[in-house]
Amino acid sequence: MTAEYNTNIKMLGPAKVTSSLPLWRHTENRDTVTMHLDPEMIGEPPNGTIPLEIEIAGPRSKIFFDPSKTKCAIVTCGGLCPGINDVIRAIVMEAYHNYKVPSVLGIRYGLQGFIPKYGHPVVELTPENVSHIHEFGGTILAASRGPQPPEEIVDAMERMNISILFMIGGDGTMKAAQAIEREVDKRGNKMAIIGIPKTIDNDIHFVSKTFGFETAVEKAAEAIRCAHTEALGAPNGIGMVKLMGRESGFIAAHATIALKEVNFVLIPESKFQLHGPNGFLTHLEKRLEMRGHAVIVVAEGAGQELFERKGADLSGNIILGDVCSVLRQEIDQHFKKKNIDITLKFIDPSYIIRSVPANSNDRVYCGFLGQHAVHAGMAGKTSMLVSMLQDRYVYLPLSLATEKRKTLNINSNYWGSVLASTGQPSVMLSTES
């Protein structure tokens, strides 16, 4: 472990209860693995590999909570993402069937569900009522955005006698989990707070891949294929696809590499110029002159330097300017001035991608995340999340994940592969505004 990154997992106390978990090879708390992480994988600047000693996920032979007296709760926060229901199902099935926990509560509408004034009833989650939820997108618990007082949340947890809270969400949710854990600790309560990182943008620090990302890329590629077909269907046809990615362009970049039909990809990490000899419009015009069609992929957070800041939403995220509206308007005006007829088709599949069920790979991933989250909670671990690093499931403290958001390194070989796939000039995407 390096001095820079503290990977120690907080415990509620000594684990003294013998686990009766069947058919498992136990992983003990002292079992760690030394990983030499590629900085690009976790969104760090390139400066050699990062050596870290990290605790391996898995069931422990000794656990903290007596399963027969343990009540769990699950809450889902933030936007929708493929695979949330798969994680819920995995948690419930593991808790009931393997640990024999008598009760798992579902908190409705995110953290609002803890606050009495909203009046959201809790639901009892059982193997019977979650058995088929993985077939559907979204979350059966629904979600909400915006902060809620951690004091009121812990008050509600005390009233409901909750021992373990599983929080499924993104960066904001992991920060909320930290605040809740601090309030729990201040009161001297023995409640475990376990995070399962969820963000379709794949932008959580120290998480190499979040669940739902593979499904999102797969569906994004379908939209790009349609845009390419539209672009081929008319003289000087342009297909534009808007994808998720507020601060990170991973979906746009990955889908671009996957399909090979994209000519320009615009992401938040890289500023670009619209006008001038090296501007986007000039290069788009050259592309149409050479090939007669073009496909443009735009992450929603790209080009925000073109807008004035418009405040923040309930989750504290900066309200984004509509970059695709600006691009479409500028493209139309540019070619009208040149007396060049174009046909531009715009596709925004964002809400479709967010709402679909997870694909097979993401379902497998979600299942393991849910199971390992239960193992961690029952062992008395807290203020942590389940992550995958270098194909290993591990436990990481929330403090690492919330340190900053992961972004795509535009000086990396990965981004170089994206540029090679599109053929777009790197100078257009200079870091100079």
C-alpha positions, 0 to 999 in steps of 0.5 A: 500500500502506498502512502498516497492511497489508503486502502484499509477497510473500516470494520464495525468490530471483531467478527465472532460469528461462525459463518454457515455459508455453504459451498464457498471457499472463504476469503479472510480479512487478511487476504489481500492482493498487490496490484500494479494499476495502470493509471489510465484504468483508474483515471490517474495521470500517466506516471508509472504503475500504481502499486496498491495492496487491496482487500479481496472480496468474498465470504469470510469464515467469521462474520460480524452480524448474526444472520438470524437477527439481521435486517438489510435495506437497499436503496437506488439513487440517481439516474437509471442504468442497465443492471440495477434490478440485477444487483437488487436481485443478487443482494436479496437472493444471497441474503435470503438463501445463503445467509438466511437473513429474515428481512430485506427492505426496499427503500422507495424513491432513493434517499427520499424514502427514508424521510417521513415528509415524503410518505414513500412506503418501504417494501419487503423484498423477497426471493419470490417478488424479485425472481424475475426483475432482472428481465426488466430495465430501470429499478423496481425501487425507483430513484430520486436525486438530491441530498437528504439530511444524513441525520434524518436518514440514520433516524429512519434506519434506527426506527426500522432496525436496519443493520446493513444498508446497500446503496446503489448509485454514482459519485453523489450517492457514494458521497452521501454514503460517506455522510451517512456512515459518519453520522452512524459512527458519531452515534456509536451505532453498529450499521454497515454502509456498503456502496455498489457503484452505478453510473452509466458514464463509467466515471467513478474513481478507482472503478475500472468498469461500472455495471451497465457500461457494456450494455450502454456501449452495445446500444450506443453502437446500434444508434451509431449504425442507424446514423451511418445508414441515414448519412449514406442515404442522401448526398452530403448526409450527416448522422449525429448521435448524442450519447451520455457522458457529462464529464467523461467520454467513455461511452462515446469513445468505446462505441466509436471504437466498437463500430468503426463508422464514426468520423468525429467524436466529441467528448468533455475532456477535449475542447474543440473549436467550431470555426477557423482553419483547424475548426470542426466545421472546416474538417467536416466540410473536408470530410463531405468533399472526400466521402459525401457523408459523415457520422458524428458522435457527441458526448452530452458534456462536450463543448461546454466551453461554448456556454455560460454556466447555468447553475446546478441540478438537485444532485449538484451537477452543473446544468449542461448546455445543449451542445447538439443544438448548437452544433446542428445550428452551426453546421446548417449555417456554415453550409448554407453560406457555402451554398452546399446542400446537406441532410442532417439526421439527429439521433438521441438514444440516451433514455432508451439506453438508460432504460433497457435491461442489462446484456449478458455480460453486465448481468453476470457482473451485477450478480457478483457485485451484489453477492460480494456486497452482501459478504462485505456487509455481513462481515461487518465492513462499512464505508466501502464499495465493491469494485472490480480491478484487473479482473478481481473483485475487491473492497475499496474505501469510499474515500478513494472512490469519492476523491474525484471523478474518473475522466478519459486521458486524451494523451493516452494510447486509448484515445489515440486508438479512437483518433485512429479509428475516426481519422479526425485530426487531433489538432481540432481537439486541442486542449487549447480553447 
